[in-house]
Amino acid sequence: MKMIQCNIRHEKLDAVRLKLFELGVPGLSVSEIKGIGKPLSQLKSAPGSETPHFHPRVEISIVLEDEAVDEVVDVLVATAKTGNLGDGKIFILPVDNAIRIRTGEKGGDALY
């Protein structure tokens, strides 16, 4: 199993959510975050400012079977992309296990 963490613009969330459920993702979590995408040394600060400002973004977390990762990532990129700086990042992490608290189901069974 893998976890996909995707940081995107707020205005792209509804379109991404619709596309993910069309694909049949088992579920997702959304958090409000703030971030700076490039190393501070590469960013141009606002006039009179020493460091860049954080930008509000949405983080989507999805846990799914390995086989579904590439298709979900392709949809995330195609749907969230504007072509401008600040479109976001996608991180793919290994997941050792998942447990559904209500039933005790484990692994892939806990996802669906």
C-alpha positions in Angstrom: 0.0 0.0 0.0 1.0 3.6 -0.5 0.0 7.0 0.8 -0.2 9.8 -1.7 0.1 13.3 -0.1 -0.8 16.0 -2.5 -0.5 19.8 -1.8 -2.7 21.8 -4.2 -4.4 25.2 -4.6 -7.7 25.6 -2.8 -9.6 26.4 -6.0 -8.6 23.0 -7.5 -10.0 20.9 -4.6 -13.5 20.3 -5.9 -12.4 19.3 -9.4 -9.7 16.9 -7.9 -12.3 15.4 -5.5 -14.7 14.7 -8.3 -12.0 13.1 -10.5 -10.7 10.9 -7.6 -14.1 9.5 -6.8 -14.8 8.9 -10.5 -11.6 6.7 -10.3 -13.0 4.9 -7.3 -10.4 5.9 -4.7 -11.3 4.3 -1.3 -11.4 7.7 0.5 -9.3 10.7 1.2 -8.5 13.2 4.0 -8.1 17.0 3.5 -6.2 19.4 5.6 -5.6 23.2 5.4 -1.9 23.9 5.2 0.6 26.7 4.5 3.8 26.3 2.6 6.7 27.6 0.6 7.6 25.5 -2.3 11.1 26.4 -3.2 14.2 26.8 -1.0 14.2 30.2 0.5 17.5 31.1 -1.3 15.7 30.7 -4.6 12.6 32.7 -3.9 12.3 36.4 -4.5 10.9 38.1 -1.5 8.4 40.9 -1.6 10.0 44.3 -1.5 11.1 45.2 2.0 10.7 41.6 3.2 13.5 39.3 4.3 11.8 36.0 3.8 9.0 34.9 1.6 5.4 34.5 2.9 3.6 31.2 3.3 0.9 30.4 0.8 -2.3 28.7 1.8 -2.8 25.2 0.2 -4.9 22.1 0.7 -3.2 18.7 1.5 -5.0 15.6 0.3 -4.0 12.3 1.7 -5.0 9.0 0.1 -4.0 5.5 1.0 -4.5 2.9 -1.7 -3.1 -0.3 -3.2 0.2 0.0 -5.1 -1.4 -0.8 -8.5 -3.6 2.3 -8.4 -0.9 4.8 -7.6 0.2 5.8 -11.1 -3.4 6.3 -12.4 -4.3 8.5 -9.3 -1.1 10.5 -9.7 -1.8 11.1 -13.4 -5.3 12.4 -12.5 -4.0 14.6 -9.7 -1.4 16.2 -12.0 -3.9 16.7 -14.9 -6.6 18.1 -12.7 -4.6 20.3 -10.3 -2.1 21.8 -12.9 -2.5 25.4 -13.9 1.0 25.7 -15.3 1.9 28.5 -12.8 4.3 28.5 -9.8 2.6 27.2 -6.7 0.6 24.4 -8.3 1.8 22.0 -5.6 3.7 18.8 -4.9 2.8 15.1 -4.7 4.6 12.8 -2.3 4.3 9.0 -2.4 5.0 7.1 0.8 5.0 3.4 1.8 2.3 2.3 4.2 3.0 -0.8 6.2 -0.6 -1.5 7.3 -4.1 0.0 7.6 -6.7 -1.0 10.2 -10.4 -0.1 10.2 -11.1 0.7 13.8 -14.8 -0.3 13.6 -14.3 -3.8 12.3 -10.6 -4.6 12.9 -10.1 -5.3 9.2 -6.5 -4.9 8.1 -4.5 -4.1 4.9 -6.4 -3.5 1.7 -9.6 -4.8 3.3 -9.5 -1.8 5.6 -9.5 0.6 2.7 -12.6 -0.4 0.8 
